[in-house]
Amino acid sequence: MSYLSTRTLSPPPGQIQWDHHAIQPPSWIYTFLPPSNRILLERCQQAAYESVLAQRQLELRFADRYKALCPSSATDPSPDSSSNPSPNPSTPTPTPKTTPANQITHAQSIDGLFNWREDYIPGSPTLAPNAKIPRAAVRFQVDRAAYAAYTEVYNLHLDEYLTGPYTRYRAAVAEVECGVARSTEMRDMDRRMFGRWWGEVFLREMMRWESRITRLRVPTFEVVVEEIADAVRVGVEGGEEGALELGLPLLPGALSLSSFGG
């Protein structure tokens, strides 16, 4: 896997395979499940489906944090500081406005770091390490205010997911479990059979997604910039020396990493 793609979430967003058949109850369960419990199970299945779909979209928004460092062309970068500070700290040299071309270059540079893999390519006739990204092919424009705006919107989506689809799913799980435990129409053997499928198949599949939720809190600006710097050190030609010269986490406000690309 690439360096950036495994930061925080592994498998990375958009690449985890969801076995939707695992949450589909097998036909034999319906041979002993009372009608009232069937309704609860069907509601839970639908809630699980909606929760996973919402989480998949949220994870893709989470993965956009690197590209969100670049301000939109309609807004100016942060005026408080720049990549080339003025000798007088009170009058910093303004960073040039972002252009659509800068946005495209920044996004392509992020994609390049995501796609680069240090290990050799499976099936390659050689076992040589993967070639590093040419230094001239990488250029970023990073702005603190742009990332703050992204963070604000992302946190709203995260809260909506946690208080909406995910909360409804967890409530549905509790209703199914309470319904089965209290049912007077199910034999103990039926409960054990249901519990085996419920725990080993349904909940296990859903836990693959639930276990990722706690890692969906967006990192700070400094952490994300440092992650990019680490990726540059690892995957870009001469990146180790260049990243050390930039000192990315120490530069507030707008940072133009234009030294990568001339």
C-alpha positions as CSV (number, residue, x, y, z in Angstrom):
1,M,0.0,0.0,0.0
2,S,1.1,3.6,-0.5
3,Y,2.4,5.6,2.4
4,L,-0.4,8.2,2.7
5,S,-3.3,5.8,1.8
6,T,-2.7,3.8,5.0
7,R,-2.5,6.8,7.4
8,T,-5.2,6.4,10.1
9,L,-7.4,4.0,8.1
10,S,-6.3,0.6,6.8
11,P,-7.7,-0.4,4.3
12,P,-7.9,3.2,3.1
13,P,-11.2,4.9,2.5
14,G,-13.1,3.5,-0.6
15,Q,-11.1,0.3,-0.6
16,I,-12.6,-1.7,2.2
17,Q,-14.8,-4.5,0.8
18,W,-18.3,-4.7,2.3
19,D,-20.0,-8.1,2.3
20,H,-23.6,-7.0,2.2
21,H,-24.6,-10.7,2.0
22,A,-23.3,-11.1,5.6
23,I,-26.0,-8.9,7.0
24,Q,-28.7,-10.7,5.0
25,P,-30.3,-13.3,7.4
26,P,-30.1,-16.9,6.1
27,S,-33.4,-18.5,5.2
28,W,-33.1,-21.1,8.0
29,I,-33.4,-18.3,10.6
30,Y,-36.9,-17.5,9.5
31,T,-38.0,-21.0,10.2
32,F,-38.0,-20.3,13.9
33,L,-37.9,-16.5,14.3
34,P,-41.3,-15.1,15.5
35,P,-43.0,-12.4,13.3
36,S,-42.3,-9.6,15.8
37,N,-38.6,-10.5,15.9
38,R,-38.5,-10.7,12.1
39,I,-39.7,-7.1,11.9
40,L,-37.0,-6.0,14.3
41,L,-34.3,-7.9,12.4
42,E,-35.4,-6.4,9.1
43,R,-35.3,-2.9,10.6
44,C,-31.8,-3.6,11.9
45,Q,-30.7,-4.9,8.5
46,Q,-31.9,-1.7,6.9
47,A,-30.3,0.5,9.5
48,A,-27.0,-1.3,9.1
49,Y,-27.2,-0.8,5.3
50,E,-27.8,2.9,5.7
51,S,-25.1,3.3,8.4
52,V,-22.5,1.6,6.2
53,L,-23.4,3.7,3.1
54,A,-23.2,6.9,5.2
55,Q,-19.9,5.9,6.7
56,R,-18.4,5.1,3.3
57,Q,-19.2,8.7,2.2
58,L,-17.8,10.1,5.4
59,E,-14.6,8.2,4.9
60,L,-14.2,9.6,1.4
61,R,-14.6,13.1,2.9
62,F,-12.0,12.2,5.5
63,A,-9.5,11.2,2.8
64,D,-10.0,14.6,1.2
65,R,-8.2,16.3,4.1
66,Y,-4.9,16.4,2.1
67,K,-6.4,18.1,-0.9
68,A,-8.4,20.4,1.4
69,L,-5.2,22.1,2.4
70,C,-5.2,24.0,-0.8
71,P,-7.6,26.9,-0.8
72,S,-10.2,27.2,-3.5
73,S,-9.5,29.6,-6.4
74,A,-12.4,31.8,-5.2
75,T,-10.8,32.6,-1.9
76,D,-7.5,34.2,-1.0
77,P,-5.0,32.2,1.1
78,S,-4.5,33.2,4.7
79,P,-3.2,36.7,5.0
80,D,-1.5,36.2,8.3
81,S,1.7,34.6,7.0
82,S,3.3,33.1,3.9
83,S,6.0,30.7,2.8
84,N,8.4,33.7,2.3
85,P,7.9,35.8,5.5
86,S,8.9,39.5,5.4
87,P,11.8,40.6,7.5
88,N,9.2,42.6,9.5
89,P,6.9,40.0,11.0
90,S,4.1,42.6,11.3
91,T,4.0,43.0,7.5
92,P,4.2,39.5,6.0
93,T,4.6,39.1,2.3
94,P,1.2,38.0,0.9
95,T,1.0,34.6,-0.8
96,P,-0.3,34.8,-4.4
97,K,-3.9,33.9,-4.9
98,T,-4.7,30.3,-5.7
99,T,-5.6,29.6,-9.3
100,P,-7.4,26.6,-10.7
101,A,-4.1,25.4,-12.1
102,N,-2.6,25.5,-8.6
103,Q,-5.5,23.4,-7.3
104,I,-5.1,20.9,-10.0
105,T,-1.3,20.6,-9.4
106,H,-1.8,20.3,-5.7
107,A,-4.4,17.5,-6.2
108,Q,-2.3,15.7,-8.7
109,S,0.7,15.9,-6.3
110,I,-1.4,14.4,-3.5
111,D,-2.7,11.7,-5.8
112,G,0.9,10.9,-6.8
113,L,1.9,10.5,-3.1
114,F,-1.2,8.3,-2.5
115,N,-0.4,6.1,-5.5
116,W,3.4,5.7,-4.9
117,R,4.4,2.5,-3.2
118,E,7.8,1.8,-1.7
119,D,7.6,-1.9,-2.2
120,Y,8.2,-3.6,-5.6
121,I,5.2,-4.1,-7.8
122,P,3.7,-7.6,-7.6
123,G,4.2,-9.4,-10.9
124,S,7.1,-7.2,-11.9
125,P,9.9,-9.1,-13.6
126,T,12.3,-7.5,-11.2
127,L,12.3,-7.1,-7.4
128,A,13.7,-3.6,-7.6
129,P,12.1,-1.0,-5.4
130,N,9.6,1.3,-7.0
131,A,11.1,4.4,-8.6
132,K,10.6,7.6,-6.6
133,I,8.4,10.5,-7.9
134,P,10.5,13.1,-9.8
135,R,11.0,16.2,-7.7
136,A,9.7,18.4,-10.5
137,A,6.4,16.6,-10.6
138,V,5.4,17.5,-7.0
139,R,4.1,20.9,-6.0
140,F,1.7,21.9,-3.2
141,Q,-0.1,25.0,-1.9
142,V,-1.1,24.7,1.7
143,D,-3.3,27.1,3.7
144,R,-4.3,27.0,7.3
145,A,-7.6,28.8,6.8
146,A,-8.6,26.5,3.9
147,Y,-8.0,23.5,6.2
148,A,-10.0,25.1,9.0
149,A,-12.9,25.6,6.7
150,Y,-12.8,22.0,5.6
151,T,-12.5,20.8,9.2
152,E,-15.6,22.8,10.2
153,V,-17.7,21.3,7.5
154,Y,-16.3,17.8,8.0
155,N,-17.0,17.8,11.7
156,L,-20.7,18.7,10.9
157,H,-20.9,15.7,8.6
158,L,-19.3,13.5,11.3
159,D,-21.7,14.6,14.0
160,E,-24.6,14.1,11.6
161,Y,-23.5,10.5,11.0
162,L,-22.9,9.7,14.6
163,T,-26.2,11.1,15.8
164,G,-28.1,9.9,12.8
165,P,-27.5,6.6,10.8
166,Y,-25.0,5.2,13.3
167,T,-27.2,5.9,16.4
168,R,-30.2,4.4,14.6
169,Y,-28.2,1.3,13.8
170,R,-27.0,0.8,17.4
171,A,-30.6,1.3,18.6
172,A,-31.8,-1.3,16.2
173,V,-29.1,-3.8,17.4
174,A,-30.3,-3.4,20.9
175,E,-33.9,-3.9,19.9
176,V,-33.0,-7.2,18.1
177,E,-31.0,-8.5,21.0
178,C,-33.7,-7.5,23.6
179,G,-36.4,-9.0,21.4
180,V,-34.7,-12.3,21.1
181,A,-33.9,-12.5,24.8
182,R,-37.5,-11.7,25.8
183,S,-39.2,-13.9,23.3
184,T,-41.4,-16.6,24.7
185,E,-41.9,-18.2,21.3
186,M,-38.2,-19.2,20.8
187,R,-36.6,-22.3,22.3
188,D,-33.2,-22.1,23.9
189,M,-31.7,-24.0,21.0
190,D,-33.2,-21.5,18.6
191,R,-31.7,-18.6,20.6
192,R,-28.3,-20.3,20.4
193,M,-28.5,-20.8,16.7
194,F,-29.6,-17.2,16.1
195,G,-26.9,-15.9,18.5
196,R,-24.2,-17.8,16.6
197,W,-25.1,-16.2,13.3
198,W,-25.8,-12.9,14.9
199,G,-22.4,-12.7,16.6
200,E,-20.1,-14.5,14.2
201,V,-21.5,-13.2,11.0
202,F,-23.7,-10.1,11.2
203,L,-22.0,-8.2,14.1
204,R,-18.5,-9.3,12.9
205,E,-19.1,-7.8,9.5
206,M,-20.5,-4.6,11.0
207,M,-17.6,-4.4,13.5
208,R,-15.2,-4.1,10.5
209,W,-16.8,-0.7,10.0
210,E,-17.5,0.3,13.5
211,S,-13.9,-0.2,14.5
212,R,-12.9,2.6,12.1
213,I,-15.2,5.2,13.5
214,T,-13.0,6.3,16.4
215,R,-10.3,7.0,13.8
216,L,-12.4,9.4,11.8
217,R,-11.7,12.5,13.9
218,V,-9.9,14.9,11.5
219,P,-6.3,15.6,12.5
220,T,-4.9,19.0,13.2
221,F,-3.4,21.2,10.5
222,E,0.1,20.5,11.8
223,V,-0.4,16.7,11.8
224,V,-1.7,16.7,8.2
225,V,1.1,18.9,6.9
226,E,3.7,16.7,8.7
227,E,2.1,13.6,7.1
228,I,2.7,15.1,3.7
229,A,6.2,16.0,4.6
230,D,6.9,12.4,5.7
231,A,5.4,11.2,2.4
232,V,7.7,13.6,0.5
233,R,10.7,12.4,2.4
234,V,9.9,8.8,1.6
235,G,8.6,8.9,-2.0
236,V,10.0,11.9,-3.8
237,E,13.5,12.2,-5.3
238,G,15.6,14.3,-2.9
239,G,12.5,14.6,-0.7
240,E,14.3,13.9,2.5
241,E,16.6,16.9,2.1
242,G,13.8,19.1,0.7
243,A,11.3,18.3,3.5
244,L,13.9,19.0,6.2
245,E,14.6,22.4,4.6
246,L,10.8,23.2,4.6
247,G,10.2,22.5,8.2
248,L,6.5,22.3,7.4
249,P,4.9,21.9,10.9
250,L,6.6,25.0,12.1
251,L,5.3,27.4,9.4
252,P,1.9,28.9,10.4
253,G,-0.7,30.3,8.0
254,A,-0.2,29.8,4.3
255,L,2.7,27.5,3.1
256,S,3.6,27.3,-0.5
257,L,5.6,24.2,-1.0
258,S,6.6,25.4,-4.5
259,S,10.2,24.3,-4.0
260,F,8.9,20.9,-5.2
261,G,8.4,21.6,-8.8
262,G,10.5,24.7,-9.4
